[in-house]
Amino acid sequence: MNAPLVQGRTKAVWSPKALVIFGLLFSFIPAGIMFSINYGRYGLRKKQALWLVITFLLVAILIAGDLGSPDWSFHRWCLVSIALLWVFYLKQAALFREWIAHGGRKASIWSGLLVCLGCLIVYFGIAFAISVFEFDYLAYDLLVEEKYEKAEHVLLQSRRDHPNDLNVRYNLAVLYAQTHREPEAKQELRAIIEADPSKADAKDFLQELDDRQAVEDRSSSEP
């Protein structure tokens, strides 16, 4: 195993133990990225690309599994993480020892934490986007099924969690209009227009409610 011997050793690599520790603390995703980066620094570019693909492919498969069968999500992630961390350790243990024996440097814990922090930021960003989508999708289904009480509960929760999501406010306006609560519907629509004056659908909906109210007022005033 002479790959480390032909490298300039200007960059540091993470030890197999560090990969396992980071993986146990932050999941196999940052550990897999660091594992792949190590291969690149050892001079094994093909293995670096291969393990990056494997890592992200496994993430995609696990997410798909979560959507299809959420009950076993935690068990799947734990099982895959433990298995991969064991593979990471075995595949680079001898390589790392040879690297250090020939003067190579070991990466600091802080650089590993930076990788983990970056992964956490990306993860929570994606989770936030998915949560918004799931709430909107669920609320839409409940509105179509005319389950207004449940839809309102979901939308109000979503508005508390994502106060800047104008789609949530628009769906609330639809719900209020369908349940004959026009003043509340208009309030939501005005909030949308105030936040984004270019929202033509909100303006049209508000105008429709105003026109409907005008017709009702004229009808009630006629003898």
C-alpha positions as CSV (number, residue, x, y, z in Angstrom):
1,M,0.0,0.0,0.0
2,N,2.2,2.8,-1.3
3,A,-0.3,5.5,-2.2
4,P,0.7,7.7,0.8
5,L,4.4,7.4,-0.1
6,V,4.0,9.1,-3.5
7,Q,2.0,12.1,-2.1
8,G,3.5,15.4,-0.9
9,R,1.7,15.0,2.4
10,T,0.9,18.7,2.5
11,K,-2.6,18.0,3.7
12,A,-3.8,16.2,6.8
13,V,-6.2,13.3,7.0
14,W,-8.6,12.2,9.6
15,S,-7.9,9.0,11.6
16,P,-10.3,6.1,11.3
17,K,-11.1,6.5,15.0
18,A,-12.1,10.1,14.4
19,L,-14.3,9.0,11.5
20,V,-16.1,6.6,13.8
21,I,-16.5,9.2,16.6
22,F,-17.8,11.9,14.2
23,G,-20.1,9.3,12.7
24,L,-21.6,8.2,16.0
25,L,-22.1,11.9,17.0
26,F,-23.3,13.3,13.7
27,S,-24.4,10.3,11.6
28,F,-22.5,8.6,8.8
29,I,-23.0,11.5,6.3
30,P,-20.2,13.8,7.5
31,A,-18.1,10.7,8.3
32,G,-18.6,9.5,4.8
33,I,-17.6,12.9,3.3
34,M,-14.5,12.9,5.5
35,F,-13.7,9.3,4.5
36,S,-14.0,10.3,0.8
37,I,-11.8,13.4,1.3
38,N,-9.2,11.2,3.0
39,Y,-9.0,9.0,-0.1
40,G,-8.4,12.1,-2.2
41,R,-5.6,13.2,0.1
42,Y,-4.1,9.7,0.0
43,G,-4.0,10.1,-3.8
44,L,-6.8,7.6,-4.5
45,R,-9.1,9.9,-6.6
46,K,-11.2,7.1,-8.0
47,K,-12.0,5.8,-4.5
48,Q,-12.8,9.3,-3.4
49,A,-15.4,9.8,-6.1
50,L,-16.8,6.3,-5.6
51,W,-17.4,6.7,-1.8
52,L,-18.9,10.2,-2.3
53,V,-21.4,8.6,-4.7
54,I,-22.0,5.7,-2.3
55,T,-22.6,8.1,0.7
56,F,-25.1,10.3,-1.1
57,L,-26.8,7.4,-2.8
58,L,-27.4,5.8,0.6
59,V,-28.8,9.0,1.9
60,A,-31.2,9.2,-1.0
61,I,-32.3,5.6,-0.4
62,L,-32.8,6.1,3.3
63,I,-34.9,9.3,2.7
64,A,-37.0,7.4,0.2
65,G,-37.4,4.6,2.8
66,D,-38.5,7.2,5.4
67,L,-41.2,8.5,3.1
68,G,-42.5,5.0,2.3
69,S,-42.2,3.5,5.8
70,P,-41.5,6.1,8.5
71,D,-42.0,3.7,11.4
72,W,-38.6,2.0,10.9
73,S,-36.7,5.2,10.0
74,F,-34.6,5.4,13.2
75,H,-33.7,1.7,13.0
76,R,-32.6,1.9,9.4
77,W,-30.4,4.9,9.9
78,C,-28.8,3.4,13.0
79,L,-28.1,0.1,11.2
80,V,-26.6,1.7,8.1
81,S,-24.5,4.1,10.2
82,I,-23.0,1.4,12.3
83,A,-22.3,-0.8,9.3
84,L,-20.7,2.0,7.3
85,L,-18.6,3.3,10.2
86,W,-17.2,-0.3,10.6
87,V,-16.3,-0.3,6.9
88,F,-14.8,3.1,7.1
89,Y,-12.5,2.0,10.0
90,L,-11.4,-1.2,8.4
91,K,-10.7,0.3,4.9
92,Q,-8.5,3.1,6.1
93,A,-6.9,1.8,9.3
94,A,-3.7,0.4,7.6
95,L,-3.6,3.3,5.2
96,F,-3.6,5.8,8.0
97,R,-0.9,4.0,9.9
98,E,1.3,4.0,6.9
99,W,0.5,7.6,6.3
100,I,1.6,8.6,9.8
101,A,4.7,6.4,9.7
102,H,6.0,8.2,6.7
103,G,5.5,11.7,8.1
104,G,1.9,12.4,7.1
105,R,-0.2,14.8,9.3
106,K,-3.3,14.0,11.2
107,A,-6.3,16.4,10.7
108,S,-7.4,18.3,13.8
109,I,-10.7,17.7,15.5
110,W,-11.8,21.3,14.6
111,S,-11.6,20.7,10.8
112,G,-13.8,17.6,11.3
113,L,-16.3,19.7,13.4
114,L,-16.4,22.2,10.5
115,V,-17.4,19.5,8.1
116,C,-20.1,18.2,10.6
117,L,-21.4,21.8,11.1
118,G,-21.7,22.3,7.3
119,C,-23.7,19.0,7.1
120,L,-26.0,20.1,9.9
121,I,-26.7,23.4,8.2
122,V,-27.6,21.7,4.9
123,Y,-29.6,19.0,6.8
124,F,-31.7,21.5,8.7
125,G,-32.2,23.6,5.6
126,I,-33.5,20.6,3.7
127,A,-35.6,19.5,6.7
128,F,-37.1,23.0,6.9
129,A,-38.1,23.0,3.2
130,I,-39.6,19.5,3.5
131,S,-41.6,20.5,6.6
132,V,-43.1,23.5,4.7
133,F,-44.0,21.3,1.7
134,E,-45.5,18.6,3.9
135,F,-47.7,21.0,5.8
136,D,-48.9,22.7,2.6
137,Y,-49.6,19.3,0.9
138,L,-51.5,18.0,4.0
139,A,-53.5,21.2,4.3
140,Y,-54.4,21.1,0.6
141,D,-55.7,17.5,0.9
142,L,-57.8,18.4,3.9
143,L,-59.3,21.4,2.2
144,V,-60.2,19.3,-0.9
145,E,-61.8,16.7,1.5
146,E,-63.6,19.6,3.2
147,K,-62.1,18.6,6.6
148,Y,-62.0,22.3,7.5
149,E,-61.3,22.0,11.3
150,K,-58.3,19.7,10.8
151,A,-57.1,21.9,7.9
152,E,-57.3,25.0,10.0
153,H,-55.3,23.4,12.8
154,V,-52.6,22.3,10.3
155,L,-52.4,25.8,8.7
156,L,-52.3,27.7,11.9
157,Q,-49.5,25.5,13.2
158,S,-47.7,26.0,9.9
159,R,-48.2,29.8,10.1
160,R,-46.7,29.8,13.6
161,D,-43.7,27.7,12.5
162,H,-43.2,29.5,9.1
163,P,-44.6,33.1,9.5
164,N,-43.1,34.2,6.2
165,D,-44.6,31.5,4.1
166,L,-47.2,33.4,2.0
167,N,-48.7,30.1,0.6
168,V,-49.8,29.2,4.1
169,R,-51.6,32.5,4.5
170,Y,-53.3,32.1,1.1
171,N,-54.5,28.6,2.0
172,L,-55.9,30.0,5.2
173,A,-57.7,32.7,3.2
174,V,-59.2,29.9,1.1
175,L,-60.3,28.0,4.2
176,Y,-61.9,31.1,5.8
177,A,-63.7,32.0,2.6
178,Q,-65.1,28.4,2.2
179,T,-66.3,28.5,5.8
180,H,-68.0,31.9,5.4
181,R,-65.4,33.9,7.4
182,E,-64.7,36.5,4.8
183,P,-63.3,39.2,7.2
184,E,-60.6,36.7,8.3
185,A,-59.9,35.7,4.7
186,K,-59.5,39.3,3.8
187,Q,-57.1,39.9,6.6
188,E,-54.9,37.1,5.4
189,L,-55.0,38.3,1.8
190,R,-54.1,41.9,2.9
191,A,-51.2,40.5,4.9
192,I,-50.0,38.7,1.7
193,I,-50.3,41.8,-0.4
194,E,-48.5,43.9,2.2
195,A,-45.6,41.4,2.3
196,D,-45.4,41.0,-1.5
197,P,-47.4,43.6,-3.6
198,S,-46.7,41.5,-6.7
199,K,-49.0,38.7,-5.6
200,A,-51.7,38.9,-8.3
201,D,-53.6,35.9,-7.1
202,A,-54.1,37.4,-3.6
203,K,-55.2,40.7,-5.2
204,D,-57.7,38.9,-7.4
205,F,-59.0,36.8,-4.6
206,L,-59.4,39.9,-2.4
207,Q,-61.3,41.7,-5.2
208,E,-63.5,38.7,-5.6
209,L,-64.4,38.7,-1.9
210,D,-65.0,42.5,-2.0
211,D,-67.3,42.1,-5.1
212,R,-69.2,39.3,-3.4
213,Q,-69.7,41.4,-0.3
214,A,-70.9,44.3,-2.4
215,V,-73.5,42.1,-4.1
216,E,-74.7,40.7,-0.7
217,D,-74.9,44.3,0.7
218,R,-77.1,45.4,-2.3
219,S,-79.3,42.4,-2.0
220,S,-79.9,42.9,1.7
221,S,-80.7,46.6,1.2
222,E,-83.3,46.0,-1.4
223,P,-86.9,46.0,-0.2
